[in-house]
Each structure stands twice: as structure tokens, then as C-alpha cells.
Amino acid sequence: MLRSVLAVIGALCLLVFSQLAPAAIENSRVADKAPASVLFLNPGFSDEPFWVGYSAFMQAAADDLGMQLQIIYAERNQQNLLEQLGTLLASGKQPDYLLFVNERSTAPEILRLFEHSPTKLFSLNSTLTADQQQFVGGSRQRYPNWIGSLVANDEEAGYWMAKALIAKLNGRAGSLLGFTGTRDTPAATLREEGLHLALLEHPEVKLEQLLYGEWSRQRAYTQAQLMLQRYPDVQLIWSANDEMAFGAMQAAQEMSKQPGKDIFFSALNNSEEVLQARIDDKLCVLVGGHFTLGGWALVMLHDYHAGLDFAERGGKDRVDQVFTLLDKDQAKRLMRRLKTPGYALDFRQFSAIYRPQMKDYRFSIQPLLQ
């Protein structure tokens, strides 16, 4: 009898060990290596709501994953950023990983600067364009230390915003003003392409003008003052971010046009101000989610640093569907999560180190909408 009981206990112990062993082995990978040091070249201003929130999500991921994160803000001055990188290279104190954004087409110069550096490079948010890659190659090609990229579904975001905005006309003919970012930022270009795809499907809607608001509320406000006088019957305003939407909205309100009634606005981002505007119906269309990209990139680099190449779990160059259309209830839920310490997330749950059976990361904003 005793032998039978001991045999059962032994079998159970073996079963439990077989289930835990892979995770224990993977966890040992993390313990055996020094924490990864990461430098993020943030292209925005250090007081710019979107980029500050973007960095905060990254910091929460770094804290959970035991990574050392440093952030340098370009303050929208790419030349200043490149000079700081030159100083970093001269110092000899280089991070394990460098995260960069192809803002104002600076990516090829960043790759050139770090060509002989041991630092691994990863492009984020806006990667190299097809034209740029014709000259410098893709990741892990001419520059083998450029190991990959992660960008959002920007074209879909632009398309979804336009389709939802046009739906407000209920099939009637109408006209639209568009506000996009900068000419040489791939994310802006892709969102514009999404807008044009939607307009091709709706010939009854006329694009009066597409303006380069350069992501700026003040610039879009000044432009909208002129454009709304030139096109007083415009019913729809499409904006590639929230700041430009608010600038155009201010100009419309000063002309006694009521948002959500006389004129309809779309926007993209996740600031508390823009989420509240969606809740209050000042915005009838809101797309959000790409502020999570930096955090998800750290998950990928965390695994890579431990020897698990993210290229084997969805590819080295990812376009993830982090954008989604946010209704009023989702905007409320997201606002609550953004105010919760650590976003009420344990980033280890997204890592292949702790989920060795995972075949694809499939990053999205959904964990923050639950």
C-alpha cells in the first residue's frame, strides 16, 4: 500500500516538474545575464503629452522586465539629437540597445553613426521607408546591428478615421479638410494614404485641401482659420493626431461652429484631453493605441537579450495592429487604466521568456481596454 502511495506521489511530482521545468529554464536565462541597457531617442518635446505618455509606458515595461532605460528627448530638433549621439559615441559608454524613430528621415544617418558600434539598433514607430531601404538595405542586411523594427498599422488608422468620419454624412455629399503631420515622417504618410483610400470609396466626399500641420495645435489653428473661411461649408475635419484636431476645433468654435453638430472631427492619440473629448462627443471619431509601441518593443528586446530572437515569433520587422477605433465606453476604460500605477499590467505576461510556448507576440491595445 505504501509503495502504491509513494508511486502516485512520485508520478505527480514528475508531472508538476515537467510543467514547470521549461519556465524555470527560461527564467534562468534572465538571471544569467546582466540587465539590458536601452536608450530611447524620443523625437518629441519633453513636455509633449503624447511622447511623455509614450515614454511612461516604456518605463513601466522596463521596470517589470528588469531593464535599464534611458530616454533622450530630441525636443523636435533632429540636428541636436544627432549631435548628442556623436557625443555618446565619443564617450565610449554605449547601451546594449538603441531605439530610434525615423522622424524627419534621420534613420539612415543614425544607422551610419552606429555602423561599427556593438550597440544593437531597433527602429520604432516610424521605420525606414521603402526608398530609404533601397539605399541602405533592410534590417540585418548592410547594417547587421540594426536588428528589427516595430510600427503600428498607420494606414489602417487613417482609413478607419476617414470611413467613420464620412459615415456621419449618412450617404450625403460633403467636403473634408485634412491635417497631417510632416512631409518626411513615414507614419504621417501612411495615415494620409489611408485617408485617400477611404476617399476613393466615397467620391461623393470632396477633399478640399490636405494641410501639413506638423503635429502642432497652434499651426493647425492658424491654418484652419484661413481654410474655414475659404471653405465655409466643410462638414468634416480629419486630423492625423489630437493636437492638430484641437487647433482646428478652436478655429471652428470661434466661427460659431459646434463640434459634433455643425462640423465633425476625427483625431488620433490617447491624451486625457482627447479621451475626454471623445466621451463628450466633441470628437465623433477617435483612434488610439500606438503609445504602447515602445513598451512592446522592450518586451521583444528583453527576450532577444536572453537569447530568444523575436524574429522567430512573428518576424524581425513587425506591423502590429495596436491602433483601434475607440468608442465612448472604451475611452472611459482607457482613461482609467492610464491613471492606474503601472497600468495594472505585468509586462512579463507578454514575454516569450515566461511563455515559452508562444508562437507570435500579437501586440495590441486590448489589454488596456479590459
PyMOL commands that set and color helices and strands:
alter all, ss='L'
color gray80, all
select helices_A, chain A and resi 2-32+49-65+78-91+103-105+107-113+130-136+154-169+186-200+217-230+242-254+272-279+290-305+310-312+328-338+341-344+347-350+366-368
alter helices_A, ss='H'
color red, helices_A
select strands_A, chain A and resi 37-42+68-73+97-100+120-125+146-152+174-180+205-212+236-239+264-268+285-288+317-320+324-325
alter strands_A, ss='S'
color yellow, strands_A
deselect
rebuild
show_as cartoon
